[in-house]
Amino acid sequence: MKLIAIAICCLFLILIFISFPTVISSTFTIINSVGKDCETDTGECIEVCEFEDIKLLPGTADANNTKCLAIFCGDDYTLTVHTCNQEEDPTMSCKFSHNYKKPYPDCCNQFCQSITQLD
């Protein structure tokens, strides 16, 4: 009887250790997700990067603070982030293209991960 109880306890512990990395990985993926925003004028969905309830939408102006955010991916997968305030600097530099996905498909997700690692 004691052997059966020990075996059950060992099996339970093994299952916990096997599933633990999966839980961490799943949480990380959820935190650093690339979501869909369907609230556009045309009704079509566009990819957004969500971080701590903030939607980072490269190439567009934030409706609340008129700040722009541009994310560019280099050939070596390095990121360049450029921000500006349209009220202080109403120049063409505040109008960004949507090439943040090139050449790395989930550049926005990588950007979220880099923010998390800095915090």
Biopython code that builds the backbone (N, CA, C, O; Angstrom):
import numpy as np
from Bio.PDB.StructureBuilder import StructureBuilder

atoms = [
    (1, "MET", "N", (0.824, -1.204, 0.000)),
    (1, "MET", "CA", (0.000, 0.000, 0.000)),
    (1, "MET", "C", (0.865, 1.262, 0.000)),
    (1, "MET", "O", (0.561, 2.233, -0.694)),
    (2, "LYS", "N", (1.949, 1.237, 0.789)),
    (2, "LYS", "CA", (2.847, 2.389, 0.827)),
    (2, "LYS", "C", (3.524, 2.584, -0.528)),
    (2, "LYS", "O", (3.730, 3.718, -0.962)),
    (3, "LEU", "N", (3.869, 1.490, -1.193)),
    (3, "LEU", "CA", (4.510, 1.596, -2.504)),
    (3, "LEU", "C", (3.573, 2.235, -3.532)),
    (3, "LEU", "O", (4.009, 3.023, -4.371)),
    (4, "ILE", "N", (2.310, 1.898, -3.462)),
    (4, "ILE", "CA", (1.341, 2.488, -4.388)),
    (4, "ILE", "C", (1.207, 3.990, -4.126)),
    (4, "ILE", "O", (1.151, 4.780, -5.068)),
    (5, "ALA", "N", (1.156, 4.384, -2.858)),
    (5, "ALA", "CA", (1.052, 5.801, -2.503)),
    (5, "ALA", "C", (2.295, 6.565, -2.961)),
    (5, "ALA", "O", (2.185, 7.676, -3.481)),
    (6, "ILE", "N", (3.473, 5.972, -2.768)),
    (6, "ILE", "CA", (4.722, 6.615, -3.197)),
    (6, "ILE", "C", (4.754, 6.739, -4.718)),
    (6, "ILE", "O", (5.164, 7.767, -5.257)),
    (7, "ALA", "N", (4.320, 5.687, -5.401)),
    (7, "ALA", "CA", (4.306, 5.706, -6.867)),
    (7, "ALA", "C", (3.363, 6.793, -7.386)),
    (7, "ALA", "O", (3.689, 7.491, -8.346)),
    (8, "ILE", "N", (2.207, 6.936, -6.760)),
    (8, "ILE", "CA", (1.250, 7.969, -7.174)),
    (8, "ILE", "C", (1.828, 9.362, -6.936)),
    (8, "ILE", "O", (1.682, 10.248, -7.778)),
    (9, "CYS", "N", (2.479, 9.554, -5.796)),
    (9, "CYS", "CA", (3.104, 10.850, -5.496)),
    (9, "CYS", "C", (4.197, 11.172, -6.511)),
    (9, "CYS", "O", (4.288, 12.301, -6.994)),
    (10, "CYS", "N", (5.026, 10.179, -6.832)),
    (10, "CYS", "CA", (6.098, 10.393, -7.803)),
    (10, "CYS", "C", (5.527, 10.735, -9.178)),
    (10, "CYS", "O", (6.025, 11.633, -9.857)),
    (11, "LEU", "N", (4.496, 10.028, -9.579)),
    (11, "LEU", "CA", (3.861, 10.297, -10.863)),
    (11, "LEU", "C", (3.277, 11.712, -10.896)),
    (11, "LEU", "O", (3.387, 12.410, -11.904)),
    (12, "PHE", "N", (2.664, 12.127, -9.800)),
    (12, "PHE", "CA", (2.100, 13.468, -9.695)),
    (12, "PHE", "C", (3.196, 14.531, -9.832)),
    (12, "PHE", "O", (3.022, 15.517, -10.548)),
    (13, "LEU", "N", (4.331, 14.326, -9.140)),
    (13, "LEU", "CA", (5.437, 15.278, -9.219)),
    (13, "LEU", "C", (6.022, 15.339, -10.625)),
    (13, "LEU", "O", (6.358, 16.418, -11.111)),
    (14, "ILE", "N", (6.143, 14.196, -11.274)),
    (14, "ILE", "CA", (6.671, 14.166, -12.640)),
    (14, "ILE", "C", (5.752, 14.942, -13.574)),
    (14, "ILE", "O", (6.221, 15.706, -14.419)),
    (15, "LEU", "N", (4.450, 14.748, -13.425)),
    (15, "LEU", "CA", (3.497, 15.466, -14.269)),
    (15, "LEU", "C", (3.575, 16.975, -14.049)),
    (15, "LEU", "O", (3.450, 17.750, -14.997)),
    (16, "ILE", "N", (3.779, 17.391, -12.805)),
    (16, "ILE", "CA", (3.902, 18.825, -12.502)),
    (16, "ILE", "C", (5.141, 19.399, -13.186)),
    (16, "ILE", "O", (5.071, 20.459, -13.808)),
    (17, "PHE", "N", (6.288, 18.697, -13.072)),
    (17, "PHE", "CA", (7.527, 19.206, -13.663)),
    (17, "PHE", "C", (7.477, 19.193, -15.186)),
    (17, "PHE", "O", (8.084, 20.048, -15.830)),
    (18, "ILE", "N", (6.767, 18.243, -15.764)),
    (18, "ILE", "CA", (6.649, 18.196, -17.220)),
    (18, "ILE", "C", (5.784, 19.351, -17.720)),
    (18, "ILE", "O", (6.106, 19.961, -18.740)),
    (19, "SER", "N", (4.705, 19.659, -17.028)),
    (19, "SER", "CA", (3.785, 20.693, -17.502)),
    (19, "SER", "C", (4.230, 22.099, -17.112)),
    (19, "SER", "O", (3.747, 23.064, -17.704)),
    (20, "PHE", "N", (5.125, 22.257, -16.146)),
    (20, "PHE", "CA", (5.531, 23.581, -15.670)),
    (20, "PHE", "C", (6.157, 24.449, -16.763)),
    (20, "PHE", "O", (5.753, 25.603, -16.907)),
    (21, "PRO", "N", (7.140, 23.943, -17.551)),
    (21, "PRO", "CA", (7.683, 24.797, -18.616)),
    (21, "PRO", "C", (6.626, 25.195, -19.644)),
    (21, "PRO", "O", (6.676, 26.293, -20.198)),
    (22, "THR", "N", (5.684, 24.313, -19.894)),
    (22, "THR", "CA", (4.617, 24.621, -20.841)),
    (22, "THR", "C", (3.773, 25.788, -20.346)),
    (22, "THR", "O", (3.379, 26.650, -21.131)),
    (23, "VAL", "N", (3.499, 25.815, -19.059)),
    (23, "VAL", "CA", (2.709, 26.904, -18.482)),
    (23, "VAL", "C", (3.447, 28.228, -18.644)),
    (23, "VAL", "O", (2.847, 29.234, -19.025)),
    (24, "ILE", "N", (4.748, 28.230, -18.355)),
    (24, "ILE", "CA", (5.537, 29.456, -18.499)),
    (24, "ILE", "C", (5.536, 29.909, -19.957)),
    (24, "ILE", "O", (5.332, 31.088, -20.247)),
    (25, "SER", "N", (5.764, 28.975, -20.863)),
    (25, "SER", "CA", (5.809, 29.303, -22.280)),
    (25, "SER", "C", (4.471, 29.854, -22.763)),
    (25, "SER", "O", (4.434, 30.833, -23.508)),
    (26, "SER", "N", (3.392, 29.238, -22.347)),
    (26, "SER", "CA", (2.071, 29.697, -22.769)),
    (26, "SER", "C", (1.800, 31.111, -22.268)),
    (26, "SER", "O", (1.274, 31.947, -23.002)),
    (27, "THR", "N", (2.162, 31.372, -21.019)),
    (27, "THR", "CA", (1.952, 32.706, -20.463)),
    (27, "THR", "C", (2.756, 33.742, -21.240)),
    (27, "THR", "O", (2.255, 34.828, -21.532)),
    (28, "PHE", "N", (4.007, 33.407, -21.576)),
    (28, "PHE", "CA", (4.874, 34.330, -22.312)),
    (28, "PHE", "C", (4.282, 34.631, -23.681)),
    (28, "PHE", "O", (4.311, 35.768, -24.152)),
    (29, "THR", "N", (3.751, 33.602, -24.304)),
    (29, "THR", "CA", (3.158, 33.788, -25.627)),
    (29, "THR", "C", (1.931, 34.690, -25.557)),
    (29, "THR", "O", (1.723, 35.530, -26.432)),
    (30, "ILE", "N", (1.129, 34.516, -24.528)),
    (30, "ILE", "CA", (-0.076, 35.336, -24.381)),
    (30, "ILE", "C", (0.299, 36.792, -24.107)),
    (30, "ILE", "O", (-0.293, 37.707, -24.678)),
    (31, "ILE", "N", (1.283, 37.001, -23.234)),
    (31, "ILE", "CA", (1.691, 38.367, -22.895)),
    (31, "ILE", "C", (2.238, 39.073, -24.133)),
    (31, "ILE", "O", (1.952, 40.249, -24.358)),
    (32, "ASN", "N", (3.022, 38.358, -24.932)),
    (32, "ASN", "CA", (3.675, 38.958, -26.086)),
    (32, "ASN", "C", (2.984, 38.525, -27.374)),
    (32, "ASN", "O", (3.609, 37.927, -28.251)),
    (33, "SER", "N", (1.713, 38.825, -27.481)),
    (33, "SER", "CA", (0.959, 38.318, -28.623)),
    (33, "SER", "C", (0.814, 39.375, -29.699)),
    (33, "SER", "O", (0.855, 40.578, -29.440)),
    (34, "VAL", "N", (0.646, 38.889, -30.897)),
    (34, "VAL", "CA", (0.249, 39.766, -31.989)),
    (34, "VAL", "C", (-1.225, 39.512, -32.211)),
    (34, "VAL", "O", (-1.612, 38.428, -32.648)),
    (35, "GLY", "N", (-2.050, 40.502, -31.915)),
    (35, "GLY", "CA", (-3.488, 40.312, -31.990)),
    (35, "GLY", "C", (-4.074, 40.901, -33.251)),
    (35, "GLY", "O", (-3.354, 41.362, -34.136)),
    (36, "LYS", "N", (-5.369, 40.879, -33.318)),
    (36, "LYS", "CA", (-6.077, 41.440, -34.463)),
    (36, "LYS", "C", (-6.970, 42.576, -33.980)),
    (36, "LYS", "O", (-7.662, 42.449, -32.970)),
    (37, "ASP", "N", (-6.946, 43.672, -34.700)),
    (37, "ASP", "CA", (-7.798, 44.812, -34.388)),
    (37, "ASP", "C", (-8.748, 45.012, -35.563)),
    (37, "ASP", "O", (-8.314, 45.365, -36.660)),
    (38, "CYS", "N", (-10.021, 44.793, -35.340)),
    (38, "CYS", "CA", (-11.003, 44.881, -36.423)),
    (38, "CYS", "C", (-11.780, 46.189, -36.384)),
    (38, "CYS", "O", (-12.812, 46.309, -37.045)),
    (39, "GLU", "N", (-11.310, 47.167, -35.629)),
    (39, "GLU", "CA", (-12.030, 48.424, -35.493)),
    (39, "GLU", "C", (-11.500, 49.472, -36.464)),
    (39, "GLU", "O", (-11.258, 50.614, -36.074)),
    (40, "THR", "N", (-11.322, 49.095, -37.705)),
    (40, "THR", "CA", (-10.877, 50.052, -38.709)),
    (40, "THR", "C", (-12.082, 50.581, -39.476)),
    (40, "THR", "O", (-13.177, 50.025, -39.395)),
    (41, "ASP", "N", (-11.866, 51.656, -40.216)),
    (41, "ASP", "CA", (-12.959, 52.244, -40.998)),
    (41, "ASP", "C", (-13.501, 51.264, -42.035)),
    (41, "ASP", "O", (-14.698, 51.238, -42.321)),
    (42, "THR", "N", (-12.601, 50.466, -42.588)),
    (42, "THR", "CA", (-13.021, 49.520, -43.623)),
    (42, "THR", "C", (-13.584, 48.239, -43.028)),
    (42, "THR", "O", (-14.202, 47.445, -43.737)),
    (43, "GLY", "N", (-13.378, 48.031, -41.738)),
    (43, "GLY", "CA", (-13.876, 46.829, -41.092)),
    (43, "GLY", "C", (-12.952, 45.642, -41.208)),
    (43, "GLY", "O", (-13.231, 44.581, -40.648)),
    (44, "GLU", "N", (-11.836, 45.804, -41.937)),
    (44, "GLU", "CA", (-10.915, 44.684, -42.071)),
    (44, "GLU", "C", (-9.970, 44.638, -40.878)),
    (44, "GLU", "O", (-9.692, 45.659, -40.250)),
    (45, "CYS", "N", (-9.487, 43.454, -40.579)),
    (45, "CYS", "CA", (-8.611, 43.280, -39.422)),
    (45, "CYS", "C", (-7.169, 43.626, -39.788)),
    (45, "CYS", "O", (-6.684, 43.290, -40.868)),
    (46, "ILE", "N", (-6.507, 44.300, -38.868)),
    (46, "ILE", "CA", (-5.095, 44.597, -39.052)),
    (46, "ILE", "C", (-4.334, 44.086, -37.844)),
    (46, "ILE", "O", (-4.878, 44.034, -36.741)),
    (47, "GLU", "N", (-3.076, 43.708, -38.045)),
    (47, "GLU", "CA", (-2.289, 43.163, -36.946)),
    (47, "GLU", "C", (-1.844, 44.278, -36.009)),
    (47, "GLU", "O", (-1.370, 45.327, -36.445)),
    (48, "VAL", "N", (-2.005, 44.030, -34.726)),
    (48, "VAL", "CA", (-1.524, 44.963, -33.715)),
    (48, "VAL", "C", (-0.689, 44.190, -32.714)),
    (48, "VAL", "O", (-0.856, 42.983, -32.540)),
    (49, "CYS", "N", (0.204, 44.899, -32.064)),
    (49, "CYS", "CA", (1.034, 44.303, -31.033)),
    (49, "CYS", "C", (0.491, 44.768, -29.689)),
    (49, "CYS", "O", (0.428, 45.968, -29.424)),
    (50, "GLU", "N", (0.100, 43.827, -28.846)),
    (50, "GLU", "CA", (-0.488, 44.185, -27.562)),
    (50, "GLU", "C", (0.515, 43.950, -26.445)),
    (50, "GLU", "O", (1.077, 42.862, -26.321)),
    (51, "PHE", "N", (0.738, 44.984, -25.628)),
    (51, "PHE", "CA", (1.658, 44.886, -24.500)),
    (51, "PHE", "C", (1.059, 45.637, -23.323)),
    (51, "PHE", "O", (0.865, 46.851, -23.389)),
    (52, "GLU", "N", (0.763, 44.912, -22.240)),
    (52, "GLU", "CA", (0.199, 45.509, -21.027)),
    (52, "GLU", "C", (-0.993, 46.406, -21.352)),
    (52, "GLU", "O", (-1.041, 47.562, -20.933)),
    (53, "ASP", "N", (-1.950, 45.868, -22.100)),
    (53, "ASP", "CA", (-3.184, 46.566, -22.471)),
    (53, "ASP", "C", (-2.954, 47.771, -23.372)),
    (53, "ASP", "O", (-3.862, 48.579, -23.570)),
    (54, "ILE", "N", (-1.746, 47.899, -23.920)),
    (54, "ILE", "CA", (-1.465, 48.981, -24.858)),
    (54, "ILE", "C", (-1.359, 48.369, -26.245)),
    (54, "ILE", "O", (-0.616, 47.409, -26.447)),
    (55, "LYS", "N", (-2.097, 48.920, -27.204)),
    (55, "LYS", "CA", (-2.005, 48.433, -28.575)),
    (55, "LYS", "C", (-0.943, 49.238, -29.309)),
    (55, "LYS", "O", (-1.080, 50.449, -29.484)),
    (56, "LEU", "N", (0.106, 48.565, -29.731)),
    (56, "LEU", "CA", (1.146, 49.208, -30.508)),
    (56, "LEU", "C", (0.850, 48.945, -31.973)),
    (56, "LEU", "O", (0.941, 47.808, -32.436)),
    (57, "LEU", "N", (0.500, 49.981, -32.693)),
    (57, "LEU", "CA", (0.128, 49.837, -34.090)),
    (57, "LEU", "C", (1.125, 50.604, -34.947)),
    (57, "LEU", "O", (0.964, 51.809, -35.137)),
    (58, "PRO", "N", (2.136, 49.948, -35.463)),
    (58, "PRO", "CA", (3.180, 50.641, -36.221)),
    (58, "PRO", "C", (2.610, 51.340, -37.442)),
    (58, "PRO", "O", (1.722, 50.823, -38.120)),
    (59, "GLY", "N", (3.139, 52.522, -37.706)),
    (59, "GLY", "CA", (2.765, 53.255, -38.899)),
    (59, "GLY", "C", (1.531, 54.113, -38.765)),
    (59, "GLY", "O", (1.127, 54.759, -39.732)),
    (60, "THR", "N", (0.919, 54.140, -37.596)),
    (60, "THR", "CA", (-0.275, 54.959, -37.423)),
    (60, "THR", "C", (-0.132, 55.847, -36.197)),
    (60, "THR", "O", (0.733, 55.621, -35.350)),
    (61, "ALA", "N", (-0.974, 56.844, -36.113)),
    (61, "ALA", "CA", (-0.950, 57.748, -34.966)),
    (61, "ALA", "C", (-1.906, 57.246, -33.897)),
    (61, "ALA", "O", (-2.989, 56.747, -34.203)),
    (62, "ASP", "N", (-1.505, 57.380, -32.664)),
    (62, "ASP", "CA", (-2.369, 57.020, -31.547)),
    (62, "ASP", "C", (-3.444, 58.101, -31.419)),
    (62, "ASP", "O", (-3.133, 59.291, -31.373)),
    (63, "ALA", "N", (-4.687, 57.685, -31.363)),
    (63, "ALA", "CA", (-5.794, 58.651, -31.316)),
    (63, "ALA", "C", (-5.788, 59.460, -30.025)),
    (63, "ALA", "O", (-6.287, 60.585, -29.999)),
    (64, "ASN", "N", (-5.228, 58.901, -28.953)),
    (64, "ASN", "CA", (-5.275, 59.587, -27.667)),
    (64, "ASN", "C", (-4.174, 60.627, -27.511)),
    (64, "ASN", "O", (-4.430, 61.722, -27.008)),
    (65, "ASN", "N", (-2.959, 60.307, -27.931)),
    (65, "ASN", "CA", (-1.855, 61.230, -27.668)),
    (65, "ASN", "C", (-1.152, 61.704, -28.936)),
    (65, "ASN", "O", (-0.126, 62.380, -28.852)),
    (66, "THR", "N", (-1.681, 61.365, -30.096)),
    (66, "THR", "CA", (-1.132, 61.764, -31.395)),
    (66, "THR", "C", (0.341, 61.414, -31.551)),
    (66, "THR", "O", (1.062, 62.071, -32.302)),
    (67, "LYS", "N", (0.782, 60.399, -30.856)),
    (67, "LYS", "CA", (2.170, 59.968, -31.020)),
    (67, "LYS", "C", (2.242, 58.862, -32.060)),
    (67, "LYS", "O", (1.349, 58.019, -32.154)),
    (68, "CYS", "N", (3.305, 58.875, -32.830)),
    (68, "CYS", "CA", (3.514, 57.845, -33.839)),
    (68, "CYS", "C", (4.546, 56.847, -33.335)),
    (68, "CYS", "O", (5.438, 57.185, -32.557)),
    (69, "LEU", "N", (4.402, 55.625, -33.793)),
    (69, "LEU", "CA", (5.376, 54.592, -33.459)),
    (69, "LEU", "C", (5.709, 53.837, -34.732)),
    (69, "LEU", "O", (4.811, 53.344, -35.415)),
    (70, "ALA", "N", (6.979, 53.743, -35.054)),
    (70, "ALA", "CA", (7.397, 52.973, -36.221)),
    (70, "ALA", "C", (8.332, 51.867, -35.771)),
    (70, "ALA", "O", (9.229, 52.089, -34.958)),
    (71, "ILE", "N", (8.117, 50.683, -36.302)),
    (71, "ILE", "CA", (8.978, 49.546, -36.005)),
    (71, "ILE", "C", (9.548, 49.050, -37.327)),
    (71, "ILE", "O", (8.799, 48.696, -38.237)),
    (72, "PHE", "N", (10.855, 49.025, -37.431)),
    (72, "PHE", "CA", (11.510, 48.533, -38.636)),
    (72, "PHE", "C", (12.378, 47.335, -38.282)),
    (72, "PHE", "O", (13.099, 47.358, -37.284)),
    (73, "CYS", "N", (12.308, 46.294, -39.095)),
    (73, "CYS", "CA", (13.130, 45.106, -38.879)),
    (73, "CYS", "C", (14.273, 45.106, -39.879)),
    (73, "CYS", "O", (14.055, 45.232, -41.084)),
    (74, "GLY", "N", (15.498, 44.963, -39.370)),
    (74, "GLY", "CA", (16.657, 44.890, -40.247)),
    (74, "GLY", "C", (16.846, 43.497, -40.815)),
    (74, "GLY", "O", (16.179, 42.546, -40.406)),
    (75, "ASP", "N", (17.769, 43.391, -41.767)),
    (75, "ASP", "CA", (18.057, 42.088, -42.371)),
    (75, "ASP", "C", (18.585, 41.097, -41.343)),
    (75, "ASP", "O", (18.410, 39.888, -41.487)),
    (76, "ASP", "N", (19.233, 41.619, -40.301)),
    (76, "ASP", "CA", (19.759, 40.738, -39.248)),
    (76, "ASP", "C", (18.760, 40.602, -38.097)),
    (76, "ASP", "O", (19.129, 40.178, -37.002)),
    (77, "TYR", "N", (17.491, 40.964, -38.344)),
    (77, "TYR", "CA", (16.398, 40.846, -37.379)),
    (77, "TYR", "C", (16.538, 41.786, -36.193)),
    (77, "TYR", "O", (15.902, 41.574, -35.160)),
    (78, "THR", "N", (17.362, 42.824, -36.323)),
    (78, "THR", "CA", (17.421, 43.829, -35.263)),
    (78, "THR", "C", (16.266, 44.810, -35.462)),
    (78, "THR", "O", (15.752, 44.978, -36.568)),
    (79, "LEU", "N", (15.883, 45.437, -34.386)),
    (79, "LEU", "CA", (14.727, 46.330, -34.424)),
    (79, "LEU", "C", (15.146, 47.785, -34.291)),
    (79, "LEU", "O", (16.044, 48.116, -33.517)),
    (80, "THR", "N", (14.498, 48.637, -35.042)),
    (80, "THR", "CA", (14.651, 50.071, -34.883)),
    (80, "THR", "C", (13.282, 50.643, -34.576)),
    (80, "THR", "O", (12.337, 50.450, -35.341)),
    (81, "VAL", "N", (13.172, 51.349, -33.458)),
    (81, "VAL", "CA", (11.896, 51.931, -33.055)),
    (81, "VAL", "C", (12.026, 53.444, -33.114)),
    (81, "VAL", "O", (12.965, 54.016, -32.561)),
    (82, "HIS", "N", (11.087, 54.086, -33.783)),
    (82, "HIS", "CA", (11.110, 55.541, -33.929)),
    (82, "HIS", "C", (9.778, 56.098, -33.461)),
    (82, "HIS", "O", (8.720, 55.629, -33.883)),
    (83, "THR", "N", (9.827, 57.090, -32.597)),
    (83, "THR", "CA", (8.592, 57.732, -32.137)),
    (83, "THR", "C", (8.688, 59.234, -32.367)),
    (83, "THR", "O", (9.784, 59.792, -32.414)),
    (84, "CYS", "N", (7.575, 59.866, -32.505)),
    (84, "CYS", "CA", (7.548, 61.323, -32.605)),
    (84, "CYS", "C", (6.185, 61.808, -32.149)),
    (84, "CYS", "O", (5.228, 61.038, -32.083)),
    (85, "ASN", "N", (6.110, 63.067, -31.842)),
    (85, "ASN", "CA", (4.853, 63.673, -31.431)),
    (85, "ASN", "C", (4.404, 64.617, -32.536)),
    (85, "ASN", "O", (5.103, 65.583, -32.844)),
    (86, "GLN", "N", (3.257, 64.356, -33.134)),
    (86, "GLN", "CA", (2.803, 65.155, -34.268)),
    (86, "GLN", "C", (2.520, 66.602, -33.889)),
    (86, "GLN", "O", (2.622, 67.494, -34.731)),
    (87, "GLU", "N", (2.169, 66.842, -32.639)),
    (87, "GLU", "CA", (1.898, 68.221, -32.228)),
    (87, "GLU", "C", (3.191, 69.025, -32.150)),
    (87, "GLU", "O", (3.213, 70.208, -32.492)),
    (88, "GLU", "N", (4.278, 68.375, -31.695)),
    (88, "GLU", "CA", (5.553, 69.071, -31.583)),
    (88, "GLU", "C", (6.328, 69.056, -32.897)),
    (88, "GLU", "O", (7.067, 69.994, -33.198)),
    (89, "ASP", "N", (6.159, 67.997, -33.675)),
    (89, "ASP", "CA", (6.922, 67.834, -34.909)),
    (89, "ASP", "C", (5.991, 67.392, -36.034)),
    (89, "ASP", "O", (5.998, 66.221, -36.414)),
    (90, "PRO", "N", (5.193, 68.310, -36.572)),
    (90, "PRO", "CA", (4.220, 67.934, -37.610)),
    (90, "PRO", "C", (4.867, 67.824, -38.991)),
    (90, "PRO", "O", (4.425, 68.465, -39.945)),
    (91, "THR", "N", (5.914, 67.007, -39.088)),
    (91, "THR", "CA", (6.637, 66.855, -40.354)),
    (91, "THR", "C", (6.331, 65.499, -40.967)),
    (91, "THR", "O", (5.579, 64.698, -40.411)),
    (92, "MET", "N", (6.920, 65.266, -42.107)),
    (92, "MET", "CA", (6.727, 63.988, -42.784)),
    (92, "MET", "C", (7.330, 62.830, -41.994)),
    (92, "MET", "O", (6.977, 61.675, -42.232)),
    (93, "SER", "N", (8.229, 63.120, -41.062)),
    (93, "SER", "CA", (8.849, 62.040, -40.292)),
    (93, "SER", "C", (7.839, 61.334, -39.399)),
    (93, "SER", "O", (8.097, 60.239, -38.901)),
    (94, "CYS", "N", (6.679, 61.972, -39.199)),
    (94, "CYS", "CA", (5.648, 61.327, -38.394)),
    (94, "CYS", "C", (4.775, 60.385, -39.209)),
    (94, "CYS", "O", (3.930, 59.689, -38.648)),
    (95, "LYS", "N", (4.964, 60.354, -40.506)),
    (95, "LYS", "CA", (4.176, 59.461, -41.344)),
    (95, "LYS", "C", (5.035, 58.259, -41.707)),
    (95, "LYS", "O", (5.968, 58.364, -42.504)),
    (96, "PHE", "N", (4.717, 57.139, -41.125)),
    (96, "PHE", "CA", (5.541, 55.959, -41.308)),
    (96, "PHE", "C", (4.875, 54.971, -42.249)),
    (96, "PHE", "O", (3.649, 54.891, -42.330)),
    (97, "SER", "N", (5.699, 54.228, -42.949)),
    (97, "SER", "CA", (5.169, 53.175, -43.812)),
    (97, "SER", "C", (4.963, 51.912, -42.988)),
    (97, "SER", "O", (5.423, 51.816, -41.850)),
    (98, "HIS", "N", (4.270, 50.951, -43.571)),
    (98, "HIS", "CA", (3.961, 49.713, -42.860)),
    (98, "HIS", "C", (4.958, 48.611, -43.193)),
    (98, "HIS", "O", (4.563, 47.449, -43.301)),
    (99, "ASN", "N", (6.218, 48.933, -43.358)),
    (99, "ASN", "CA", (7.192, 47.909, -43.718)),
    (99, "ASN", "C", (7.815, 47.241, -42.495)),
    (99, "ASN", "O", (8.872, 46.618, -42.593)),
    (100, "TYR", "N", (7.155, 47.373, -41.340)),
    (100, "TYR", "CA", (7.699, 46.776, -40.122)),
    (100, "TYR", "C", (7.686, 45.260, -40.173)),
    (100, "TYR", "O", (8.389, 44.623, -39.389)),
    (101, "LYS", "N", (6.915, 44.659, -41.064)),
    (101, "LYS", "CA", (6.852, 43.205, -41.152)),
    (101, "LYS", "C", (7.964, 42.637, -42.026)),
    (101, "LYS", "O", (8.091, 41.418, -42.136)),
    (102, "LYS", "N", (8.746, 43.468, -42.632)),
    (102, "LYS", "CA", (9.711, 42.991, -43.596)),
    (102, "LYS", "C", (11.113, 43.123, -43.046)),
    (102, "LYS", "O", (11.447, 44.215, -42.587)),
    (103, "PRO", "N", (11.952, 42.129, -43.049)),
    (103, "PRO", "CA", (11.763, 40.798, -43.609)),
    (103, "PRO", "C", (11.313, 39.772, -42.587)),
    (103, "PRO", "O", (11.171, 38.598, -42.927)),
    (104, "TYR", "N", (11.087, 40.172, -41.356)),
    (104, "TYR", "CA", (10.780, 39.206, -40.291)),
    (104, "TYR", "C", (9.294, 39.238, -40.016)),
    (104, "TYR", "O", (8.777, 40.281, -39.614)),
    (105, "PRO", "N", (8.580, 38.131, -40.217)),
    (105, "PRO", "CA", (7.106, 38.152, -40.174)),
    (105, "PRO", "C", (6.496, 38.613, -38.854)),
    (105, "PRO", "O", (5.529, 39.374, -38.866)),
    (106, "ASP", "N", (7.033, 38.173, -37.718)),
    (106, "ASP", "CA", (6.418, 38.581, -36.448)),
    (106, "ASP", "C", (7.296, 39.593, -35.730)),
    (106, "ASP", "O", (7.600, 39.455, -34.546)),
    (107, "CYS", "N", (7.694, 40.613, -36.478)),
    (107, "CYS", "CA", (8.521, 41.681, -35.921)),
    (107, "CYS", "C", (7.834, 42.347, -34.741)),
    (107, "CYS", "O", (8.481, 42.677, -33.747)),
    (108, "CYS", "N", (6.544, 42.544, -34.844)),
    (108, "CYS", "CA", (5.804, 43.195, -33.771)),
    (108, "CYS", "C", (5.875, 42.367, -32.502)),
    (108, "CYS", "O", (6.040, 42.912, -31.411)),
    (109, "ASN", "N", (5.750, 41.059, -32.635)),
    (109, "ASN", "CA", (5.853, 40.166, -31.491)),
    (109, "ASN", "C", (7.256, 40.234, -30.893)),
    (109, "ASN", "O", (7.407, 40.238, -29.671)),
    (110, "GLN", "N", (8.276, 40.286, -31.736)),
    (110, "GLN", "CA", (9.648, 40.404, -31.247)),
    (110, "GLN", "C", (9.836, 41.719, -30.505)),
    (110, "GLN", "O", (10.559, 41.774, -29.510)),
    (111, "PHE", "N", (9.195, 42.770, -30.980)),
    (111, "PHE", "CA", (9.282, 44.066, -30.315)),
    (111, "PHE", "C", (8.686, 43.985, -28.919)),
    (111, "PHE", "O", (9.261, 44.514, -27.968)),
    (112, "CYS", "N", (7.545, 43.332, -28.789)),
    (112, "CYS", "CA", (6.932, 43.154, -27.470)),
    (112, "CYS", "C", (7.859, 42.381, -26.551)),
    (112, "CYS", "O", (7.993, 42.722, -25.375)),
    (113, "GLN", "N", (8.496, 41.351, -27.070)),
    (113, "GLN", "CA", (9.397, 40.552, -26.244)),
    (113, "GLN", "C", (10.565, 41.400, -25.771)),
    (113, "GLN", "O", (11.001, 41.262, -24.628)),
    (114, "SER", "N", (11.085, 42.282, -26.636)),
    (114, "SER", "CA", (12.212, 43.111, -26.232)),
    (114, "SER", "C", (11.796, 44.099, -25.144)),
    (114, "SER", "O", (12.597, 44.412, -24.263)),
    (115, "ILE", "N", (10.565, 44.592, -25.191)),
    (115, "ILE", "CA", (10.071, 45.477, -24.128)),
    (115, "ILE", "C", (10.000, 44.715, -22.811)),
    (115, "ILE", "O", (10.406, 45.226, -21.767)),
    (116, "THR", "N", (9.481, 43.488, -22.864)),
    (116, "THR", "CA", (9.350, 42.687, -21.651)),
    (116, "THR", "C", (10.714, 42.411, -21.037)),
    (116, "THR", "O", (10.862, 42.443, -19.816)),
    (117, "GLN", "N", (11.707, 42.142, -21.869)),
    (117, "GLN", "CA", (13.035, 41.835, -21.356)),
    (117, "GLN", "C", (13.690, 43.058, -20.741)),
    (117, "GLN", "O", (14.503, 42.927, -19.826)),
    (118, "LEU", "N", (13.348, 44.255, -21.230)),
    (118, "LEU", "CA", (13.919, 45.474, -20.669)),
    (118, "LEU", "C", (13.303, 45.819, -19.322)),
    (118, "LEU", "O", (13.985, 46.363, -18.454)),
    (119, "ASP", "N", (12.030, 45.512, -19.134)),
    (119, "ASP", "CA", (11.333, 45.875, -17.892)),
    (119, "ASP", "C", (11.797, 45.050, -16.712)),
    (119, "ASP", "O", (11.307, 45.236, -15.598)),
]
sb = StructureBuilder()
sb.init_structure("model")
sb.init_model(0)
sb.init_chain("A")
sb.init_seg("    ")
for serial, (resi, resn, name, xyz) in enumerate(atoms, 1):
    if name == "N":
        sb.init_residue(resn, " ", resi, " ")
    sb.init_atom(name, np.array(xyz, "f"), 0.0, 1.0, " ", f" {name:<3s}", serial, name[0])
structure = sb.get_structure()
